[in-house]
Amino acid sequence: MSYLESNLKTVPTGLRKVLYLNWPLIVLLTAVACAGFLMLYSVAGGNLETWSEPQMKRFGAGMIAMLAVGFTPIWFWRNVSALAYIFALLLLVAVDLFGAIGMGAQRWLELGPIRVQPSELMKVALVMFLAAYYDWLDISKVSRPLWVLIPVAIILLPTFLVLTQPDLGTAVMLVLGGGLVMFAAGVSLWYFGTVIALVVALVFGVLESRGTDWQLLHDYQYARIDTFLDPGADPLGAGYNITQAQIALGSGGWSGRGFMQGTQSRLNFLPEKHTDFIFTTLAEEFGFVGAFSLLMIYAGIIAVSVQSALSNKDRFSSLLTLGVAGTFFFFFAINMAMVMGLMPVVGVPLPLVSYGGTAMMILLAAFGLVQSAHIHRPR
């Protein structure tokens, strides 16, 4: 490796950056996206223009963005991390003031013909800012109470704004992503134990507050909890979505019904078949083999990212890569658990597979940060 890198020093900088790219990561991301194109083509009944073609164009633009971010020196992203966080925070405030409303939630900003979801940007900006914070902070101060409260406040501020939209799924991901960076930075496990105890107490408080003047969640969120605990209680009402999703999952069997042969999606029994519940369509058409294969590709993306982080001697780069990898893991883990009935439905899409513009573009830009950390790591 040292011989190869010593010879690469004679190569022009631009070409050398191309050679330094994390190519396995690019291949794996492309493989997941191709699975998404295939499934969007299927759920559209064999129509390429409905969802698959726009998704392909977004992926192409996202890959260009990933390369542009990746070729930019990592020190630049370290320096602008605080500005990125503040910008994302201001966008969340803007959503609260005059955001567009859709499906009962106020989560989007209309910017001419473009509709953006600032909470997606905050997922990445939060990880960037926390990585920069711990890169700046002396390692001996990491677990001191004052220096722990600062990142906690950094996490809770956008989480509160997202909860008011309301968007419980994204709020959970912000907390988990931020907590992962704190854990990777070396914060004492005692703090995490305390947080877990508080979460248990909060869950108890949420359940006890139902029907009172100080009710902590919206009625529809309580309905989701009821559905999670007993989806069969109202199979044609609140439990319809998860019931149909479980039928699709089970009917796929070992090898599936075949491409474009899934009855749940073809006959429109499956809700949100092109977004949140697209994994169940894949499982119905390709069975356990197809679902497990997708999961292994996701696992490969995590493994490649973690390996890059652990081999990086720059603290900011390492924490940033781990934070992005962790956020990506929570993305697909929550979605899969949600559609399988292992947790309440919280509206988290399947990354790079579900139809959507903002999520895909920002996720690929986030992996551009991983590429930047990999390309510009100390050699």
Secondary structure by P-SEA (a helix, b strand, c coil): caaaaaaaccccaaaaaaaacaaaaaaaaaaaaaaaaaaaaaaacccccccaaaaaaaaaaaaaaaaaaaaccaaaaaaaaaaaaaaaaaaaaaaacbbbbccccccccccccccccaaaaaaaaaaaaaaaaaaaccccccccaaaaaaaaaaaaaaaaaaaaaccaaaaaaaaaaaaaaaaaacccaaaaaaaaaaaaaaaaaaaaacccccccccaaaaaaaaaaacccccccccaaaaaaaaaaaaacccccccccccccccccccccccccaaaaaaaaaccaaaaaaaaaaaaaaaaaaaaaaaacccaaaaaaaaaaaaaaaaaaaaaaaaaacccccccccccccccccaaaaaaaaaaaaaaaaaaaccc
